[in-house]
């Protein structure tokens, strides 16, 4: 009897996971949690890192928007 190994799904490739995180951020976390070869510890670490990066980028975005708003409010006073 010939046993055919199960082919890995294309969306579980490391390159696709990295691309998903770069393009949609934490919305790619379900792909990590559905990944059959990752341990629970690895999934938790990846989730914490993704959420921390998302939080840091959100804070940076808010500060940038406030800075641009302050700059344009100064320009409008002229």
C-alpha positions as CSV (number, residue, x, y, z in Angstrom):
1,X,0.0,0.0,0.0
2,X,1.4,3.4,-1.0
3,X,1.0,6.2,1.5
4,X,1.0,9.7,-0.1
5,X,2.1,12.4,2.3
6,X,-0.3,15.3,2.7
7,X,0.7,18.2,0.7
8,X,1.3,21.4,2.6
9,X,-1.3,24.2,1.8
10,X,0.1,27.2,0.0
11,X,-1.2,29.6,2.6
12,X,0.9,27.9,5.3
13,X,4.2,28.7,3.5
14,X,6.5,30.9,5.5
15,X,6.8,33.4,2.7
16,X,3.1,33.7,2.4
17,X,2.7,34.2,6.2
18,X,5.4,37.0,6.2
19,X,3.7,38.6,3.2
20,X,0.3,38.4,5.0
21,X,1.7,40.1,8.1
22,X,3.3,42.8,6.1
23,X,0.2,43.5,4.1
24,X,-2.7,43.0,6.6
25,X,-0.9,42.9,10.0
26,X,-2.8,41.2,12.8
27,X,-5.6,40.0,10.4
28,X,-3.1,37.3,9.4
29,X,-3.1,35.8,12.9
30,X,-5.8,33.1,12.1
31,X,-3.3,31.7,9.5
32,X,-0.8,31.3,12.4
33,X,-3.3,29.6,14.7
34,X,-4.5,27.2,11.9
35,X,-1.0,26.3,11.0
36,X,-0.6,22.6,11.7
37,X,3.1,22.5,12.3
38,X,3.5,25.4,14.7
39,X,3.5,24.6,18.4
40,X,1.2,26.5,20.8
41,X,4.1,28.3,22.3
42,X,5.3,29.5,18.9
43,X,1.8,30.7,18.1
44,X,1.6,32.6,21.3
45,X,5.0,34.3,20.7
46,X,4.0,35.3,17.2
47,X,0.7,36.7,18.4
48,X,2.3,38.7,21.1
49,X,4.9,40.1,18.7
50,X,2.3,40.9,16.1
51,X,0.1,42.7,18.6
52,X,3.0,44.7,20.1
53,X,4.2,45.8,16.6
54,X,0.6,46.8,15.7
55,X,0.3,48.8,19.0
56,X,3.6,50.6,18.4
57,X,2.7,51.4,14.8
58,X,-0.7,52.7,16.0
59,X,0.9,55.0,18.5
60,X,3.3,56.2,15.9
61,X,0.5,56.9,13.4
62,X,-1.5,58.9,16.0
63,X,1.6,61.0,16.8
64,X,2.2,61.6,13.2
65,X,-1.4,62.7,12.5
66,X,-1.2,65.1,15.5
67,X,2.1,66.5,14.2
68,X,0.7,67.1,10.8
69,X,-2.5,68.6,12.2
70,X,-0.4,71.0,14.4
71,X,1.7,72.0,11.4
72,X,-1.3,72.8,9.2
73,X,-3.0,74.7,12.0
74,X,0.2,76.9,12.2
75,X,0.1,77.4,8.5
76,X,-3.6,78.4,8.5
77,X,-2.8,81.3,11.0
78,X,-0.7,83.1,8.4
